[in-house]
């Protein structure tokens, strides 16, 4: 999967409902790039205020089951710091 900035793909857009997928596609407009930026912008209207990520997990009802970083992430972090030093 390419990130949107690569601009390697395209998607189709058609606001009209058609009886079949083929008819929908016939009336659709091909749009270059990724649909993710448009989708992200559309989703913003449904989101609340932005909050910082929590540093702890769990609460009195749901106990913490995992460390903050899974073991595989911790090993990757150790590997990257050994490369950068």
Buried (B, 14 or more C-beta within 10 A) or exposed (E): EEEBEEEEEEBEEEEEEEEEEEEBEEEBEEEEBBBEEBEEEEEEEEEEEEEEEEEEEEEEEEEEEEEEEEEEEEEEEEEEEEEEE
